[in-house]
Each structure stands twice: as C-alpha cells, then as structure tokens.
Amino acid sequence: MAQAPARIRKIDADSHFLPQSDFGDLSQVLKGFSQGQLEIIIRDALVFADPNARRGGFRATAAGQRLNAGGGGDGTAGAAVGGGAPRRASGPVGHGAALDRAKLLPETGFDTQVLIPDGIFANPFGAPGNREWEPGLRLALCVAYNNATSAAQKQCPDEFIGTAIVPFFDVEESCREATRAVKELGLKAITINGNWVGKNWDSIELFPFWKTVSDLGAVLYVHHNPFACTVNDHRPTTYTLGWERMRRLHISNYLGFAFEYMMGMASLTLGGILEEYPDLKFCFFEAGGSWLPWVMYTLDRTYNVERQCARCTTLPSELIRKSSLVAVEPDETPIVGAIHMIGSENFIIGSDYPHPPSTYPNTAAGLESMVGLSQQDKDNIMGLNVAKFLGV
C-alpha cells in the first residue's frame, strides 16, 4: 500500500499584527535619558500607537459615538468616550490579540502565520517631508513591538512566528536592538523597508548592520510601506523610489514596492553586500513575484556588460537564488510562467491579513487551485521554502 505524502506545515509569511504596546524597562535600552524624559517618550509612543487616539471633534459627540461604536481593532472592547457604556468590539479579528488570531487560522488554510508590524510600528523609517522624530521615540516603538510580538510567539509557538523591527534610521541603534530581539527575545526575523532613508542598501555606512544580522543568523523581512491615500493625493509615508511621481493612482505599493525591491536586489548583488556577507537571507513582500526572472536576467546582463562597475564576482542571479525569497499573490497567475523559467524554490506566499489586498478567508485556496503548478511547486510556496529560511 502506497504511503500517503507527509503533510507540510502551511505558513502564511505575511500577516500584520498591531499589539498593545509593551515597553518593558526602557531605561535598559534608552541610555542617557532621565526618568522624566522616558515618561514623555512613552506617553508620545502610546498615543502614536493608538489607532483611536483622536477621540475629539465629531467622534466625541453623541452622533459620533453611535456611528463609531467599536473597539481598537484588537478584539477587545474600546473604552467609553465621555462616559457611558464601553464601545462594542470591532475591527479585524486578532489584529493585536494572539489568542483571537490563533482561532482564525483554520479559516485561512494555514497552520502558522508570520507576524509583521502594522500601524505606526510598520514605519519607523522616516519619509520625505516628514518632521524630525524626537530622540528615542523610534527605538521606543521598536522595543515595544518586539516585546509584544515575542510574547505572542511564546504564547502560541505553533501558530505564530514573530518578527522584529529596528530604527533603521540609526545604524548603531539598529544593531543593538536586532541583537536584543534575536538573542534575548528569540525572534528569527527582522523587518526593514526597501531602502535606507532614501539611500541604496549598498551604502558603506550600512555595512555594520548587515554584519550584525549575518552574525545573528536572522532573516531580513523586507516590507515597504504604502502611501497614505486621501484619494486626491497619496502622501509618502516612507522613502520610495520615484515617490514624487506616485501621488496619484494608488500605485505606491503595487508598483513602488517592486521598484524598491529590484533596486534592493541590485544593491545586494552588484553592490557587493552578498559577496561580503554570503549568509544573509532576505524575504520580499507585497509586490508579487512574476518580475523575479526578469530582474535576474537584467542584473546578469548588467554584470556581463559593465563588470567594471560591480562589487561582486558571482552572477547576480546565482546570488539571488541563494539569498532571496519573494512572496507571490494568491491570485497571481503570471507566476506560473515565472516558475517554469526559474523554478519555485524562490517563492513564498503571504495573505497581507487584514489589509485590502488580503484574500481572506481563502488565501491558501487561491494558490492550491492554480493550474500549471506541480504539487511540489505548491508545497514549496505554501511553506517549505520559508520554513527552510527561518529554520522552523
């Protein structure tokens, strides 16, 4: 009798988490600040991290309370506004509550989700036109998220894999917090955005960070941030290649993310990062994956034609194959052609729960029913590839 194939662990590599802030003892991380300064930093960070911080104006009126009855999007009831009964719970299930999110997993078709920061936690990286952040505030938000996502991972170790964030603006702080997140909190991945404060990753000043992450053995989760949509304008919330020309049409994530990731792969390969730190691993999210064969070809062609400009001695496509995974969309049928060209070993999948592109509750079904892929291709994308990278 033929033995049934072993069931793989299906991993949703991109789901978003907005936990309650957990700052711990900030005095151990933020050196040189007085107790009064630390209290102000925490106060500001708590307000910035609260999606319901603006409770004045219309929302404070009787009509506003009736229309906006609901919680903080974390599965808990909101506090009463101006007295009266607490607001009803609303918002995405388990957005910031691990136990609630765990109950949701059977509906998604996945066994495990990787938790990527959401809200203010998703963007401590700076943006063109933004005001300067107060000293310590970026790091405080990173510490709070890392403490909380580590707690979620410990609470539900089979269901969740936490990721850390670092204040990418500051290299030294990023190295210290990455080390704390991996060694003390047990996190396996560090989330960064697609550039370094508007500069390419192969900037020499950033190499100490790559060395730190390489020594830690952590995976780098590259997740850029969309612009703030007000329909008539899209305000840059992070540095993005070509941001000046993306303020209409809502293309900042659908095209802008991919532009950044292509430039990122150029920096990793032609820029010499992977030659210097060959053990680094990168996962790229929310730009689809069908462009990967093309960028491999383009970077190889650049290398072969203009080799004098490259810092590497290996074909970029070979470096990418070893170091990079790219998340496909659940309904991305062009990925079939890409896989026929380069195989399925460099692709993973993410739901983007609970954001608009999410195909919840049938994220897994979209790929599992896709025509033109072998069962091995589907298994690779649904969990085997990312599990190998993360060592789970």
FILUMNU-744419 format. One line per 3 residues: number of its first residue (from 1); for each residue y, z, x of C-alpha. Coordinates in steps of 0.02 Angstrom, whole numbers. Example, Ala and Ser with C-alpha at 12.3 -4.5 7.8 and 13.67 -1.06 7.14 Angstrom:
<rs>
1) -225 390 615; -53 357 684
</rs>
This chain:
<rs>
1) 0 0 0; 170 -52 69; 284 92 112
4) 449 98 19; 600 69 132; 692 226 184
7) 847 262 80; 1008 254 180; 1149 379 165
10) 1286 283 75; 1457 327 146; 1625 290 66
13) 1725 278 228; 1898 283 144; 1941 408 9
16) 2103 505 1; 2125 693 -1; 2281 793 -45
19) 2234 976 -19; 2331 1135 -40; 2420 1172 124
22) 2332 1291 245; 2448 1329 391; 2347 1470 467
25) 2438 1560 607; 2568 1431 656; 2633 1542 796
28) 2475 1499 893; 2514 1313 881; 2704 1303 873
31) 2758 1392 1032; 2938 1444 1061; 2988 1468 879
34) 3046 1634 808; 2963 1708 654; 3115 1660 551
37) 3107 1480 612; 2921 1472 572; 2954 1533 396
40) 3083 1395 370; 2964 1263 438; 2826 1322 321
43) 2945 1327 174; 3001 1147 203; 2823 1086 234
46) 2761 1167 73; 2898 1083 -28; 2869 913 54
49) 2682 926 23; 2702 971 -162; 2693 813 -272
52) 2776 913 -412; 2918 985 -307; 3053 900 -411
55) 3049 1005 -569; 3233 993 -611; 3326 867 -717
58) 3234 791 -864; 3067 867 -813; 3138 1041 -839
61) 3189 1006 -1018; 3077 1037 -1168; 3051 849 -1189
64) 3013 828 -1005; 2884 967 -1008; 2799 890 -1158
67) 2790 717 -1079; 2745 778 -906; 2619 912 -955
70) 2490 914 -818; 2441 990 -653; 2467 945 -473
73) 2335 811 -464; 2211 927 -381; 2105 977 -528
76) 2199 1139 -560; 2322 1184 -696; 2504 1173 -648
79) 2623 1320 -654; 2733 1340 -806; 2907 1265 -793
82) 3042 1376 -864; 2917 1497 -939; 2787 1463 -1073
85) 2607 1409 -1055; 2541 1331 -896; 2537 1142 -892
88) 2372 1057 -925; 2270 995 -779; 2290 810 -745
91) 2284 683 -606; 2137 615 -507; 1981 722 -509
94) 1958 815 -347; 2113 744 -264; 2132 907 -170
97) 1983 1012 -227; 1821 983 -132; 1702 1054 -262
100) 1777 948 -401; 1769 793 -291; 1587 826 -249
103) 1542 819 -434; 1622 646 -443; 1514 568 -307
106) 1365 516 -416; 1481 405 -519; 1541 312 -364
109) 1371 260 -298; 1399 351 -133; 1319 506 -58
112) 1463 551 58; 1650 520 69; 1761 523 222
115) 1923 615 179; 2081 527 237; 2251 613 217
118) 2358 570 66; 2538 603 13; 2654 673 145
121) 2502 710 255; 2466 524 268; 2629 483 352
124) 2692 599 491; 2727 444 596; 2908 400 561
127) 2988 245 484; 3135 130 517; 3289 201 433
130) 3215 373 402; 3308 531 451; 3251 631 601
133) 3121 764 563; 3158 944 611; 3064 1006 767
136) 2893 1073 725; 2884 1003 548; 2770 855 586
139) 2650 965 683; 2651 1098 547; 2598 970 416
142) 2461 905 530; 2396 1082 561; 2395 1120 375
145) 2298 962 331; 2173 982 473; 2137 1162 424
148) 2111 1111 242; 2002 958 272; 1896 1057 395
151) 1871 1188 259; 1818 1051 135; 1693 984 262
154) 1619 1157 288; 1615 1191 100; 1521 1029 61
157) 1444 968 225; 1329 840 145; 1465 765 36
160) 1619 760 148; 1669 710 323; 1845 767 365
163) 1972 675 471; 2117 750 568; 2296 691 586
166) 2412 713 734; 2601 698 750; 2583 528 833
169) 2770 530 867; 2741 654 1009; 2602 616 1135
172) 2583 792 1206; 2577 874 1034; 2454 742 976
175) 2338 778 1123; 2342 965 1090; 2313 951 902
178) 2175 821 924; 2087 941 1042; 2105 1087 920
181) 2045 981 773; 1888 923 862; 1840 1074 966
184) 1894 1216 850; 1885 1138 676; 1735 1024 700
187) 1819 863 641; 1744 699 701; 1886 575 671
190) 2074 568 697; 2185 466 582; 2327 366 658
193) 2432 220 597; 2434 42 659; 2567 62 794
196) 2653 195 896; 2827 224 822; 2851 36 809
199) 2781 1 982; 2615 -76 1030; 2468 37 1071
202) 2458 -28 1249; 2622 60 1293; 2585 154 1454
205) 2661 315 1386; 2522 324 1256; 2376 314 1378
208) 2360 506 1394; 2321 510 1207; 2185 378 1223
211) 2109 476 1368; 2109 638 1267; 2023 556 1119
214) 1898 470 1232; 1855 634 1318; 1834 718 1147
217) 1718 582 1084; 1814 568 921; 1828 410 816
220) 2002 343 780; 2032 304 597; 2171 175 586
223) 2252 185 415; 2425 112 397; 2543 163 256
226) 2613 56 113; 2798 43 73; 2874 142 -70
229) 2878 24 -220; 3028 27 -337; 2988 -150 -399
232) 3157 -220 -346; 3133 -152 -170; 2994 -91 -57
235) 3060 40 62; 2970 53 230; 2882 220 244
238) 2814 184 418; 2847 61 556; 2764 -103 509
241) 2764 -270 598; 2888 -381 505; 2948 -240 391
244) 3119 -323 368; 3035 -467 276; 2917 -365 167
247) 3040 -282 50; 2984 -386 -99; 2820 -449 -170
250) 2719 -291 -129; 2638 -367 25; 2667 -223 145
253) 2487 -164 133; 2396 -322 80; 2469 -424 224
256) 2563 -296 328; 2410 -189 365; 2313 -340 428
259) 2458 -397 539; 2462 -224 618; 2275 -218 645
262) 2272 -390 727; 2410 -334 845; 2316 -171 872
265) 2159 -265 924; 2263 -370 1042; 2331 -210 1119
268) 2157 -133 1134; 2084 -286 1219; 2215 -391 1308
271) 2320 -234 1329; 2186 -150 1434; 2152 6 1331
274) 1967 -28 1307; 1949 -79 1489; 2021 90 1540
277) 1932 193 1405; 1775 95 1355; 1703 234 1246
280) 1845 232 1118; 1794 189 940; 1910 125 801
283) 1892 101 613; 2021 -5 520; 2056 16 335
286) 2129 -68 180; 2161 -242 248; 1995 -323 204
289) 1885 -389 343; 1872 -576 321; 2003 -605 456
292) 1898 -525 593; 1808 -684 655; 1975 -773 666
295) 2060 -637 769; 1908 -629 885; 1924 -817 913
298) 2113 -809 935; 2109 -667 1062; 1968 -751 1159
301) 2069 -912 1163; 2223 -819 1224; 2117 -737 1358
304) 2042 -902 1417; 2205 -1000 1416; 2327 -867 1479
307) 2217 -747 1576; 2357 -700 1695; 2437 -600 1552
310) 2280 -498 1510; 2241 -324 1575; 2056 -346 1536
313) 1913 -436 1624; 1799 -449 1471; 1815 -566 1322
316) 1913 -479 1183; 1779 -522 1054; 1649 -427 1156
319) 1762 -275 1168; 1796 -281 980; 1610 -295 938
322) 1576 -136 1036; 1726 -33 983; 1785 -80 808
325) 1732 -69 627; 1834 -148 487; 1825 -94 305
328) 1790 -231 178; 1846 -226 -3; 1710 -204 -136
331) 1754 -372 -216; 1791 -467 -54; 1678 -618 -74
334) 1751 -710 79; 1666 -577 184; 1502 -671 157
337) 1565 -814 266; 1631 -693 397; 1462 -607 407
340) 1373 -773 426; 1484 -804 578; 1481 -636 669
343) 1350 -528 580; 1375 -368 481; 1375 -240 622
346) 1565 -225 625; 1596 -195 439; 1603 -39 330
349) 1667 -5 154; 1794 112 76; 1845 143 -104
352) 2027 198 -75; 1998 328 -212; 2108 370 -309
355) 2236 234 -271; 2265 75 -374; 2155 -40 -266
358) 2008 79 -297; 1866 4 -397; 1806 175 -455
361) 1682 207 -531; 1582 56 -472; 1637 37 -291
364) 1462 30 -218; 1402 -90 -353; 1529 -223 -303
367) 1452 -246 -131; 1273 -212 -182; 1277 -355 -307
370) 1367 -479 -192; 1275 -644 -174; 1245 -711 1
373) 1214 -548 93; 1045 -485 152; 987 -310 113
376) 1011 -267 296; 1191 -328 287; 1222 -218 135
379) 1140 -67 215; 1245 -89 372; 1406 -97 274
382) 1361 39 148; 1327 172 278; 1228 132 434
385) 1374 66 538; 1495 208 505; 1358 339 520
388) 1319 275 695; 1503 283 744; 1527 459 675
391) 1359 523 736; 1302 586 565
</rs>
